[in-house]
Amino acid sequence: MLDIKYIRKNKDKAINKLKSRGDFRILIEKVLTVDKEYRENLQKKEEINSERNKLNNEIIKLTGEEKKKMIKKCTILKKDEQKNELNFKKINKKKLELDIEFKKIPNIPADSVEIG
C-alpha cells in the first residue's frame, strides 16, 4: 500500500510511475486535496483548543471587568470552534471515503521493473 507522505512529496513521480498500471492521476489529486484540507482543519482545531485553554487559565486569575472581557472572548472562540468542528466532520467523512479508494491504488513499480 502507498504511503500518503510519499505521495505528498513525490506526486508527479508517483503519477508517472503508475501510468503503466492505469490512470490514477485524478484519484491521487482528489486524495491530496482532501488530505490538505483535513490537515489544515486539524491544525486550526488544535490552535483553537490551545487558545481556549490559555484563556481559561487566564480567566481563573482575573476578576471584575477583565474577567468579563475574557469570558466574552472565550464565548466567541467557542462559536468558532463549533463552526470548525462541523467543517472538520465533513472533511473527515470525505477523507474516510477517499481512504478506501486510495487503498485501491497499486504499489509503485520499482525502477528496475520493465514496463510490459
C-alpha positions in Angstrom: 0.0 0.0 0.0 1.2 3.5 -0.8 2.2 6.0 1.9 0.4 9.3 1.8 3.5 11.1 2.9 5.4 9.7 0.0 2.7 10.8 -2.4 2.7 14.3 -0.9 6.4 14.7 -1.5 6.6 12.8 -4.9 3.2 13.4 -6.5 4.4 13.7 -10.1 6.9 10.8 -9.8 4.1 8.6 -8.4 1.7 9.5 -11.1 4.2 8.9 -13.9 5.3 5.5 -12.4 1.7 4.4 -12.0 0.8 5.1 -15.7 1.8 1.6 -16.6 -0.8 0.3 -14.1 -3.7 2.6 -15.1 -4.6 6.2 -14.8 -4.7 7.1 -11.1 -3.9 10.8 -11.5 -7.4 12.1 -10.8 -7.8 9.9 -7.7 -4.4 10.9 -6.4 -5.3 14.6 -6.9 -8.5 14.2 -5.0 -6.8 12.3 -2.2 -4.1 15.0 -1.8 -6.7 17.8 -1.9 -8.8 16.3 0.8 -5.7 15.4 2.8 -4.5 19.0 2.7 -8.0 20.3 3.8 -8.0 17.7 6.6 -4.6 18.7 7.9 -5.3 22.4 7.7 -8.6 22.0 9.5 -7.0 19.8 12.1 -4.3 22.4 12.7 -6.9 25.1 13.1 -8.9 22.9 15.5 -5.8 22.4 17.7 -5.0 26.1 17.6 -8.5 27.0 18.8 -8.3 24.4 21.6 -4.9 25.8 22.7 -6.2 29.3 22.7 -9.3 28.3 24.7 -7.1 26.6 27.2 -4.9 29.7 27.6 -7.9 31.9 28.0 -9.4 29.6 30.6 -6.2 29.6 32.6 -6.2 33.4 32.4 -9.8 33.7 33.5 -9.1 31.9 36.7 -6.6 34.6 37.7 -8.7 37.6 36.7 -11.5 39.4 38.5 -14.2 42.0 37.7 -14.4 43.7 34.3 -11.3 42.0 32.9 -12.8 38.6 33.7 -16.0 39.5 31.8 -14.0 40.6 28.7 -12.1 37.3 28.7 -15.3 35.3 29.1 -16.8 37.2 26.1 -13.6 36.4 24.1 -14.0 32.7 25.2 -17.6 32.7 24.0 -16.6 33.9 20.6 -13.8 31.4 20.4 -16.4 28.7 21.3 -18.5 29.6 18.4 -15.5 29.5 16.1 -14.7 26.1 17.5 -18.3 24.8 16.8 -18.1 26.1 13.1 -14.7 24.5 12.7 -15.9 21.2 14.2 -18.8 20.9 11.7 -16.4 21.6 8.9 -13.9 19.1 10.3 -16.6 16.4 10.4 -17.5 16.9 6.8 -13.9 16.8 5.7 -13.2 13.8 7.9 -16.1 11.9 6.3 -14.7 12.8 2.8 -11.3 11.7 3.9 -12.5 8.3 5.2 -14.3 7.7 1.9 -11.2 8.6 -0.1 -9.0 6.4 2.1 -11.0 3.4 0.9 -10.4 4.5 -2.7 -6.7 5.3 -2.0 -6.2 1.7 -0.9 -7.2 0.6 -4.4 -4.1 2.3 -5.9 -1.4 -0.3 -6.6 2.1 -0.1 -5.4 4.6 1.9 -7.4 6.7 -0.4 -9.6 10.4 -0.4 -8.7 12.8 1.4 -11.1 14.3 -2.0 -12.1 10.9 -3.3 -13.3 10.4 -3.1 -17.0 7.1 -2.0 -18.5 5.3 -4.7 -20.4 
